[in-house]
């Protein structure tokens, strides 16, 4: 049995890759102190963190399934998610009946840059220009971003789900940011 699962509480986000009854890989995101840890059966301990030896049958009631794609994307970007480093987040939402995209660059706990795209209108925000006539840059700290169950579970069309928040690479953020260089900043 192979599967990918996520679990979270007030200060931790956990992502599991099970193959059989035991977790083979584990990603730990500690939203309080910023620790980001990737563990495997071959490397089961890092600092104060270790692989959970509970079998899937003992643990499955506290986690929910995610897609393999979602797990692998987080696994690849996990080293870049440390709270002391820069992180990049993409949000896809429905606003007044139409799709809106939001790309945010976090440095530490707070947004450094943000670009919002809705109905063909592009608004760019930065530390130098955090407000526009109609909106403002995200003022929610990274550690309380809402990665709820419906935001994490994506088994079909991972990239096209509305209401989702996901980590993206620096390169993806920069590509979007610079493609609108003539927009307000």
VEXDOVO-810065 format. One record per residue: x, y, z of N, C-alpha, C, O in turn. Coordinates in steps of 0.2 Angstrom, whole numbers, m for minus. Last residue first. Example, Ala and Ser with C-alpha at 12.3 -4.5 7.8 and 13.67 -1.06 7.14 Angstrom:
<rs>
+-------+-------+-------+-------+-------+-------+-------+-------+-------+-------+-------+-------+
!  n_c1 !  n_c2 !  n_c3 ! ca_c1 ! ca_c2 ! ca_c3 !  c_c1 !  c_c2 !  c_c3 !  o_c1 !  o_c2 !  o_c3 !
+-------+-------+-------+-------+-------+-------+-------+-------+-------+-------+-------+-------+
!    64 !   m11 !    35 !    68 !    m5 !    36 !    64 !     0 !    39 !    67 !     6 !    40 !
!    66 !   m28 !    39 !    62 !   m22 !    39 !    66 !   m16 !    39 !    71 !   m17 !    42 !
+-------+-------+-------+-------+-------+-------+-------+-------+-------+-------+-------+-------+
</rs>
This chain:
<rs>
+-------+-------+-------+-------+-------+-------+-------+-------+-------+-------+-------+-------+
!  n_c1 !  n_c2 !  n_c3 ! ca_c1 ! ca_c2 ! ca_c3 !  c_c1 !  c_c2 !  c_c3 !  o_c1 !  o_c2 !  o_c3 !
+-------+-------+-------+-------+-------+-------+-------+-------+-------+-------+-------+-------+
!    20 !   246 !   m45 !    24 !   243 !   m40 !    25 !   248 !   m34 !    28 !   246 !   m29 !
!    10 !   243 !   m59 !    11 !   247 !   m53 !    15 !   243 !   m48 !    14 !   237 !   m47 !
!    18 !   235 !   m73 !    13 !   236 !   m69 !    15 !   241 !   m63 !    21 !   242 !   m62 !
!    29 !   232 !   m80 !    26 !   238 !   m82 !    20 !   240 !   m77 !    17 !   245 !   m78 !
!    32 !   219 !   m76 !    36 !   224 !   m74 !    34 !   231 !   m75 !    36 !   236 !   m72 !
!    26 !   206 !   m77 !    22 !   212 !   m76 !    26 !   218 !   m74 !    24 !   222 !   m70 !
!    36 !   197 !   m77 !    31 !   197 !   m83 !    27 !   203 !   m83 !    24 !   205 !   m88 !
!    41 !   197 !   m65 !    45 !   201 !   m70 !    40 !   201 !   m76 !    42 !   206 !   m81 !
!    32 !   189 !   m58 !    34 !   196 !   m55 !    36 !   200 !   m61 !    34 !   206 !   m62 !
!    33 !   177 !   m64 !    27 !   180 !   m64 !    28 !   188 !   m63 !    25 !   192 !   m66 !
!    47 !   174 !   m62 !    44 !   174 !   m69 !    38 !   178 !   m69 !    37 !   182 !   m74 !
!    47 !   174 !   m48 !    51 !   179 !   m52 !    48 !   180 !   m59 !    48 !   185 !   m61 !
!    39 !   162 !   m45 !    37 !   169 !   m43 !    41 !   174 !   m47 !    37 !   179 !   m49 !
!    48 !   152 !   m51 !    41 !   153 !   m54 !    38 !   160 !   m51 !    35 !   164 !   m55 !
!    59 !   154 !   m44 !    59 !   155 !   m51 !    52 !   156 !   m54 !    51 !   161 !   m58 !
!    55 !   150 !   m31 !    57 !   157 !   m32 !    57 !   158 !   m40 !    55 !   164 !   m41 !
!    41 !   139 !   m32 !    48 !   140 !   m32 !    49 !   148 !   m33 !    45 !   151 !   m35 !
!    27 !   138 !   m21 !    30 !   138 !   m27 !    38 !   139 !   m27 !    40 !   142 !   m21 !
!    15 !   130 !   m11 !    21 !   133 !   m11 !    24 !   133 !   m18 !    22 !   128 !   m22 !
!    m3 !   135 !   m12 !     3 !   130 !   m12 !     9 !   134 !   m13 !    10 !   140 !   m14 !
!   m20 !   135 !    m9 !   m14 !   139 !    m8 !    m8 !   133 !    m8 !    m9 !   128 !    m6 !
!   m36 !   136 !   m18 !   m30 !   132 !   m15 !   m24 !   137 !   m14 !   m24 !   143 !   m17 !
!   m47 !   140 !   m23 !   m47 !   140 !   m16 !   m41 !   137 !   m13 !   m41 !   134 !    m8 !
!   m48 !   129 !   m37 !   m49 !   136 !   m34 !   m49 !   135 !   m27 !   m51 !   130 !   m24 !
!   m36 !   119 !   m46 !   m41 !   119 !   m41 !   m42 !   127 !   m38 !   m37 !   130 !   m37 !
!   m26 !   117 !   m55 !   m32 !   121 !   m57 !   m37 !   122 !   m52 !   m42 !   124 !   m53 !
!   m16 !   109 !   m51 !   m14 !   116 !   m53 !   m20 !   120 !   m54 !   m19 !   126 !   m55 !
!   m22 !    96 !   m50 !   m18 !    99 !   m44 !   m17 !   107 !   m45 !   m18 !   111 !   m41 !
!   m32 !    87 !   m55 !   m31 !    94 !   m58 !   m27 !    99 !   m52 !   m30 !   104 !   m50 !
!   m35 !    78 !   m41 !   m36 !    79 !   m48 !   m35 !    86 !   m50 !   m37 !    91 !   m46 !
!   m32 !    79 !   m28 !   m31 !    73 !   m31 !   m32 !    73 !   m39 !   m29 !    69 !   m42 !
!   m28 !    88 !   m15 !   m29 !    89 !   m23 !   m27 !    83 !   m26 !   m21 !    81 !   m27 !
!   m29 !    95 !     0 !   m31 !    89 !    m4 !   m32 !    91 !   m11 !   m36 !    95 !   m13 !
!   m26 !   108 !     5 !   m20 !   103 !     4 !   m22 !    97 !    m1 !   m18 !    95 !    m5 !
!   m37 !   115 !     6 !   m32 !   118 !     2 !   m26 !   113 !     1 !   m23 !   114 !    m4 !
!   m45 !   107 !    14 !   m47 !   108 !     7 !   m42 !   111 !     3 !   m42 !   111 !    m3 !
!   m38 !   108 !    26 !   m39 !   101 !    22 !   m40 !   103 !    15 !   m38 !    99 !    11 !
!   m28 !   123 !    26 !   m33 !   119 !    28 !   m34 !   113 !    24 !   m31 !   112 !    18 !
!   m18 !   133 !    28 !   m17 !   127 !    24 !   m22 !   122 !    27 !   m20 !   117 !    29 !
!   m18 !   149 !    30 !   m23 !   144 !    31 !   m22 !   138 !    26 !   m24 !   139 !    20 !
!    m5 !   156 !    39 !    m8 !   155 !    33 !   m12 !   149 !    34 !   m11 !   144 !    37 !
!     2 !   159 !    51 !    m5 !   157 !    52 !    m8 !   157 !    45 !   m15 !   157 !    45 !
!    16 !   161 !    47 !    14 !   155 !    51 !     7 !   154 !    52 !     5 !   149 !    55 !
!    16 !   173 !    39 !    16 !   166 !    36 !    14 !   161 !    40 !    10 !   156 !    38 !
!     4 !   185 !    44 !    10 !   182 !    45 !    10 !   175 !    41 !     5 !   172 !    42 !
!    m5 !   196 !    34 !    m6 !   190 !    38 !     1 !   187 !    38 !     4 !   186 !    33 !
!    m6 !   206 !    25 !    m3 !   208 !    31 !    m4 !   202 !    36 !    m3 !   203 !    42 !
!    m3 !   209 !     8 !    m5 !   204 !    13 !    m2 !   206 !    20 !     4 !   207 !    20 !
!    m5 !   226 !     2 !    m2 !   219 !     2 !    m4 !   215 !     8 !    m6 !   218 !    13 !
!   m22 !   232 !    m3 !   m15 !   232 !     1 !   m12 !   226 !     1 !   m15 !   220 !    m1 !
!   m33 !   242 !   m13 !   m31 !   236 !   m10 !   m24 !   237 !    m6 !   m21 !   243 !    m6 !
!   m36 !   253 !   m21 !   m41 !   249 !   m19 !   m39 !   243 !   m15 !   m44 !   239 !   m12 !
!   m24 !   261 !   m23 !   m30 !   264 !   m21 !   m36 !   260 !   m19 !   m40 !   262 !   m15 !
!   m12 !   251 !   m13 !   m15 !   254 !   m19 !   m21 !   258 !   m17 !   m23 !   259 !   m12 !
!     2 !   248 !    m2 !    m5 !   249 !    m4 !    m6 !   252 !   m10 !    m2 !   256 !   m13 !
!    16 !   247 !    m1 !    12 !   241 !     1 !     4 !   242 !     0 !     0 !   238 !     2 !
!    30 !   250 !    m8 !    23 !   252 !   m10 !    18 !   247 !    m8 !    16 !   243 !   m12 !
!    41 !   245 !    m2 !    41 !   252 !    m4 !    34 !   254 !    m5 !    33 !   260 !    m4 !
!    37 !   231 !    m1 !    38 !   235 !     5 !    38 !   243 !     4 !    36 !   247 !     8 !
!    24 !   230 !   m14 !    31 !   229 !   m11 !    32 !   232 !    m5 !    27 !   236 !    m3 !
!    13 !   224 !   m26 !    14 !   227 !   m20 !    21 !   225 !   m18 !    24 !   220 !   m19 !
!     4 !   226 !   m41 !    10 !   223 !   m38 !    11 !   227 !   m31 !    10 !   234 !   m31 !
!   m10 !   220 !   m49 !    m8 !   225 !   m44 !    m2 !   222 !   m41 !    m2 !   216 !   m39 !
!   m19 !   219 !   m64 !   m13 !   217 !   m61 !   m11 !   222 !   m56 !   m10 !   228 !   m57 !
!   m34 !   214 !   m72 !   m30 !   219 !   m68 !   m25 !   216 !   m64 !   m26 !   211 !   m61 !
!   m40 !   203 !   m77 !   m36 !   206 !   m81 !   m32 !   212 !   m78 !   m27 !   215 !   m81 !
!   m47 !   198 !   m66 !   m51 !   201 !   m71 !   m46 !   205 !   m76 !   m48 !   211 !   m78 !
!   m33 !   199 !   m56 !   m40 !   198 !   m56 !   m43 !   201 !   m62 !   m42 !   208 !   m62 !
!   m18 !   196 !   m48 !   m21 !   196 !   m54 !   m28 !   194 !   m54 !   m30 !   189 !   m52 !
!    m6 !   202 !   m37 !   m13 !   200 !   m38 !   m15 !   201 !   m45 !   m15 !   206 !   m48 !
!     9 !   200 !   m29 !     6 !   202 !   m36 !    m1 !   198 !   m36 !    m1 !   192 !   m35 !
!    21 !   206 !   m17 !    15 !   202 !   m19 !    12 !   204 !   m26 !    12 !   210 !   m27 !
!    34 !   205 !    m6 !    32 !   207 !   m12 !    25 !   203 !   m13 !    25 !   197 !   m11 !
!    35 !   201 !     8 !    40 !   206 !     5 !    37 !   209 !    m2 !    38 !   215 !    m3 !
!    25 !   197 !    22 !    26 !   198 !    14 !    31 !   203 !    12 !    31 !   208 !    15 !
!    34 !   189 !    36 !    30 !   194 !    33 !    31 !   195 !    25 !    36 !   193 !    22 !
!    42 !   180 !    42 !    35 !   180 !    43 !    31 !   184 !    39 !    25 !   183 !    38 !
!    55 !   179 !    30 !    53 !   178 !    37 !    45 !   177 !    37 !    42 !   173 !    33 !
!    47 !   185 !    16 !    54 !   185 !    19 !    53 !   185 !    27 !    51 !   189 !    30 !
!    37 !   179 !     4 !    38 !   180 !    11 !    45 !   180 !    12 !    49 !   176 !    10 !
!    28 !   183 !   m10 !    35 !   182 !    m8 !    35 !   184 !    m1 !    35 !   190 !     1 !
!    14 !   178 !   m18 !    17 !   181 !   m12 !    24 !   179 !   m11 !    25 !   173 !   m10 !
!     1 !   179 !   m30 !     8 !   177 !   m29 !    11 !   181 !   m23 !    12 !   187 !   m24 !
!   m15 !   175 !   m34 !   m11 !   179 !   m29 !    m4 !   176 !   m28 !    m4 !   170 !   m27 !
!   m28 !   176 !   m45 !   m22 !   173 !   m43 !   m18 !   178 !   m39 !   m18 !   184 !   m40 !
!   m46 !   173 !   m47 !   m40 !   178 !   m45 !   m34 !   174 !   m43 !   m35 !   169 !   m39 !
!   m60 !   170 !   m57 !   m54 !   167 !   m54 !   m49 !   173 !   m52 !   m48 !   178 !   m57 !
!   m76 !   176 !   m52 !   m71 !   175 !   m56 !   m64 !   173 !   m53 !   m63 !   175 !   m47 !
!   m86 !   179 !   m42 !   m87 !   175 !   m47 !   m82 !   173 !   m52 !   m83 !   170 !   m57 !
!   m79 !   187 !   m32 !   m85 !   190 !   m36 !   m86 !   186 !   m42 !   m87 !   188 !   m48 !
!   m66 !   177 !   m33 !   m68 !   183 !   m31 !   m73 !   186 !   m35 !   m72 !   187 !   m41 !
!   m58 !   162 !   m29 !   m64 !   165 !   m33 !   m66 !   171 !   m30 !   m68 !   171 !   m24 !
!   m40 !   159 !   m30 !   m47 !   160 !   m27 !   m52 !   162 !   m32 !   m51 !   164 !   m37 !
!   m25 !   153 !   m27 !   m30 !   153 !   m33 !   m37 !   154 !   m29 !   m39 !   149 !   m26 !
!    m8 !   158 !   m23 !   m15 !   156 !   m21 !   m20 !   157 !   m27 !   m19 !   162 !   m31 !
!     8 !   153 !   m19 !     3 !   155 !   m25 !    m4 !   153 !   m22 !    m5 !   147 !   m19 !
!    23 !   158 !   m11 !    16 !   155 !   m11 !    12 !   158 !   m17 !    12 !   164 !   m18 !
!    39 !   157 !    m6 !    35 !   159 !   m11 !    28 !   155 !   m11 !    28 !   149 !   m11 !
!    51 !   162 !     6 !    46 !   157 !     4 !    41 !   161 !    m1 !    40 !   167 !    m1 !
!    67 !   165 !    12 !    62 !   167 !     8 !    57 !   161 !     6 !    60 !   156 !     5 !
!    71 !   161 !    29 !    72 !   162 !    22 !    66 !   164 !    19 !    61 !   166 !    22 !
!    66 !   158 !    42 !    71 !   163 !    41 !    73 !   164 !    34 !    78 !   169 !    33 !
!    57 !   148 !    40 !    54 !   154 !    41 !    60 !   160 !    41 !    58 !   166 !    40 !
!    60 !   137 !    26 !    62 !   139 !    32 !    60 !   146 !    34 !    60 !   151 !    29 !
!    59 !   132 !    13 !    53 !   135 !    17 !    54 !   137 !    24 !    50 !   139 !    27 !
!    68 !   126 !     6 !    67 !   133 !     5 !    62 !   136 !     9 !    61 !   142 !     9 !
!    67 !   112 !     8 !    73 !   116 !    10 !    72 !   123 !    10 !    76 !   127 !    13 !
!    54 !   110 !     1 !    55 !   110 !     8 !    61 !   114 !    11 !    60 !   117 !    16 !
!    53 !   108 !   m12 !    54 !   114 !   m10 !    55 !   115 !    m3 !    56 !   121 !     0 !
!    52 !    93 !   m13 !    57 !    97 !   m17 !    58 !   104 !   m15 !    64 !   107 !   m15 !
!    41 !    91 !    m5 !    47 !    88 !    m4 !    53 !    92 !    m7 !    58 !    93 !    m4 !
!    31 !    98 !   m12 !    33 !   100 !    m5 !    40 !    97 !    m4 !    44 !   101 !    m1 !
!    30 !    90 !   m24 !    32 !    97 !   m24 !    34 !   100 !   m17 !    39 !   104 !   m17 !
!    27 !    77 !   m18 !    33 !    78 !   m21 !    35 !    86 !   m22 !    41 !    87 !   m21 !
!    14 !    80 !   m13 !    19 !    78 !    m9 !    26 !    79 !   m12 !    30 !    82 !    m9 !
!     7 !    83 !   m25 !     8 !    88 !   m20 !    13 !    86 !   m15 !    17 !    91 !   m13 !
!     9 !    71 !   m32 !    11 !    77 !   m35 !    12 !    82 !   m30 !    18 !    86 !   m29 !
!     1 !    62 !   m25 !     8 !    61 !   m25 !    12 !    68 !   m28 !    17 !    70 !   m25 !
!   m11 !    71 !   m15 !    m9 !    68 !   m21 !    m1 !    67 !   m21 !     2 !    70 !   m17 !
!   m17 !    66 !     1 !   m15 !    71 !    m3 !   m12 !    68 !   m10 !   m11 !    62 !    m9 !
!   m28 !    61 !    14 !   m24 !    60 !     8 !   m23 !    66 !     4 !   m27 !    71 !     4 !
!   m26 !    66 !    32 !   m30 !    65 !    26 !   m26 !    64 !    20 !   m20 !    67 !    19 !
!   m25 !    60 !    49 !   m22 !    63 !    43 !   m27 !    62 !    37 !   m31 !    58 !    37 !
!   m29 !    53 !    60 !   m28 !    60 !    61 !   m25 !    64 !    54 !   m23 !    69 !    55 !
!   m31 !    40 !    56 !   m37 !    44 !    58 !   m36 !    51 !    59 !   m40 !    55 !    59 !
!   m19 !    34 !    54 !   m23 !    36 !    48 !   m29 !    41 !    50 !   m31 !    45 !    46 !
!   m12 !    27 !    64 !   m11 !    34 !    63 !   m16 !    38 !    58 !   m17 !    44 !    59 !
!   m12 !    14 !    64 !   m13 !    17 !    71 !   m13 !    25 !    70 !   m15 !    28 !    75 !
!   m10 !    11 !    51 !   m17 !     9 !    54 !   m18 !    12 !    61 !   m23 !    14 !    63 !
!     3 !    14 !    49 !    m2 !    18 !    46 !    m9 !    17 !    49 !   m13 !    22 !    51 !
!    12 !    13 !    64 !    10 !    11 !    58 !     4 !    15 !    55 !     1 !    18 !    59 !
!    24 !    24 !    71 !    18 !    21 !    71 !    16 !    19 !    64 !    17 !    22 !    59 !
!    36 !    31 !    71 !    36 !    23 !    70 !    29 !    20 !    70 !    29 !    14 !    70 !
!    41 !    45 !    64 !    36 !    42 !    68 !    36 !    35 !    66 !    35 !    33 !    60 !
!    57 !    51 !    64 !    52 !    48 !    60 !    47 !    45 !    65 !    49 !    42 !    70 !
!    61 !    66 !    74 !    62 !    59 !    71 !    56 !    56 !    68 !    50 !    59 !    69 !
!    69 !    81 !    80 !    64 !    77 !    76 !    66 !    70 !    74 !    72 !    69 !    73 !
!    79 !    88 !    85 !    74 !    85 !    90 !    68 !    81 !    86 !    64 !    79 !    90 !
!    90 !    84 !    73 !    89 !    88 !    79 !    84 !    84 !    83 !    85 !    79 !    85 !
!    83 !    71 !    64 !    87 !    77 !    63 !    85 !    82 !    69 !    79 !    84 !    70 !
!    82 !    54 !    59 !    82 !    59 !    65 !    86 !    65 !    62 !    91 !    65 !    59 !
!    82 !    45 !    49 !    76 !    46 !    52 !    76 !    51 !    58 !    71 !    52 !    61 !
!    88 !    41 !    35 !    90 !    47 !    39 !    84 !    49 !    43 !    80 !    54 !    42 !
!    81 !    30 !    29 !    89 !    30 !    30 !    91 !    36 !    34 !    97 !    35 !    37 !
!    68 !    34 !    30 !    70 !    28 !    34 !    78 !    28 !    34 !    80 !    25 !    39 !
!    69 !    52 !    31 !    68 !    46 !    27 !    70 !    40 !    32 !    72 !    41 !    37 !
!    64 !    69 !    33 !    66 !    63 !    36 !    65 !    57 !    31 !    60 !    57 !    28 !
!    66 !    86 !    32 !    64 !    81 !    28 !    68 !    74 !    31 !    74 !    74 !    32 !
!    60 !   101 !    41 !    64 !    95 !    41 !    62 !    90 !    36 !    56 !    89 !    36 !
!    61 !   117 !    46 !    59 !   113 !    40 !    63 !   107 !    40 !    69 !   107 !    39 !
!    57 !   128 !    59 !    61 !   122 !    57 !    57 !   119 !    51 !    51 !   118 !    51 !
!    50 !   139 !    64 !    52 !   139 !    57 !    56 !   133 !    55 !    59 !   133 !    49 !
!    43 !   140 !    76 !    51 !   141 !    76 !    54 !   141 !    69 !    60 !   143 !    68 !
!    30 !   138 !    71 !    32 !   142 !    77 !    39 !   144 !    76 !    40 !   150 !    77 !
!    28 !   129 !    61 !    26 !   136 !    60 !    28 !   140 !    66 !    27 !   147 !    65 !
!    37 !   117 !    55 !    36 !   119 !    62 !    34 !   127 !    61 !    39 !   131 !    59 !
!    35 !   104 !    45 !    35 !   111 !    44 !    33 !   114 !    51 !    27 !   113 !    53 !
!    42 !    89 !    39 !    40 !    93 !    45 !    40 !   100 !    44 !    46 !   102 !    43 !
!    40 !    75 !    30 !    41 !    82 !    29 !    38 !    86 !    36 !    32 !    85 !    37 !
!    45 !    59 !    28 !    41 !    63 !    32 !    44 !    70 !    31 !    50 !    71 !    31 !
!    45 !    43 !    20 !    47 !    49 !    20 !    42 !    54 !    24 !    36 !    52 !    25 !
!    39 !    31 !    24 !    45 !    30 !    21 !    49 !    37 !    21 !    55 !    38 !    22 !
!    29 !    24 !    37 !    31 !    30 !    33 !    38 !    29 !    31 !    42 !    27 !    34 !
!    23 !     7 !    35 !    27 !    12 !    39 !    29 !    18 !    34 !    29 !    17 !    28 !
!    15 !    m2 !    28 !    12 !     1 !    35 !    17 !     6 !    38 !    14 !    10 !    42 !
!    18 !     3 !    11 !    16 !    m2 !    16 !    14 !     1 !    23 !    10 !     7 !    22 !
!    23 !    18 !    12 !    24 !    13 !     7 !    23 !     7 !    11 !    28 !     5 !    15 !
!    19 !    35 !    14 !    19 !    28 !    16 !    20 !    24 !    10 !    17 !    25 !     5 !
!    24 !    50 !    17 !    24 !    46 !    11 !    24 !    39 !    14 !    30 !    37 !    17 !
!    17 !    65 !    24 !    19 !    58 !    25 !    19 !    54 !    18 !    14 !    55 !    14 !
!    19 !    80 !    32 !    17 !    77 !    26 !    21 !    70 !    26 !    27 !    70 !    26 !
!    13 !    91 !    44 !    16 !    85 !    43 !    14 !    82 !    36 !     8 !    82 !    35 !
!    14 !   106 !    52 !    12 !   103 !    46 !    16 !    97 !    45 !    22 !    98 !    44 !
!    12 !   113 !    68 !    15 !   109 !    64 !    11 !   107 !    58 !     5 !   106 !    59 !
!     4 !   121 !    77 !    11 !   123 !    76 !    15 !   118 !    71 !    20 !   120 !    70 !
!    m9 !   115 !    78 !    m8 !   123 !    79 !    m1 !   125 !    77 !     0 !   131 !    76 !
!    m8 !   103 !    66 !   m11 !   105 !    72 !    m9 !   113 !    72 !    m8 !   116 !    67 !
!   m10 !    91 !    52 !    m8 !    98 !    55 !   m11 !    99 !    61 !   m16 !    96 !    63 !
!    m6 !    81 !    39 !    m9 !    81 !    45 !    m6 !    88 !    48 !    m1 !    90 !    46 !
!    m7 !    71 !    24 !    m5 !    77 !    27 !    m9 !    77 !    34 !   m14 !    74 !    35 !
!     0 !    58 !    13 !    m5 !    60 !    18 !    m2 !    67 !    21 !     4 !    68 !    21 !
!     0 !    45 !     1 !     3 !    52 !     3 !    m2 !    55 !     7 !    m8 !    55 !     5 !
!     4 !    28 !    m1 !     0 !    33 !    m1 !     3 !    39 !     2 !     8 !    39 !     5 !
!     3 !    11 !    m5 !     7 !    17 !    m5 !     2 !    23 !    m5 !    m3 !    22 !    m8 !
!     4 !    m6 !     0 !     0 !     0 !     0 !     4 !     6 !     0 !     9 !     7 !     4 !
+-------+-------+-------+-------+-------+-------+-------+-------+-------+-------+-------+-------+
</rs>
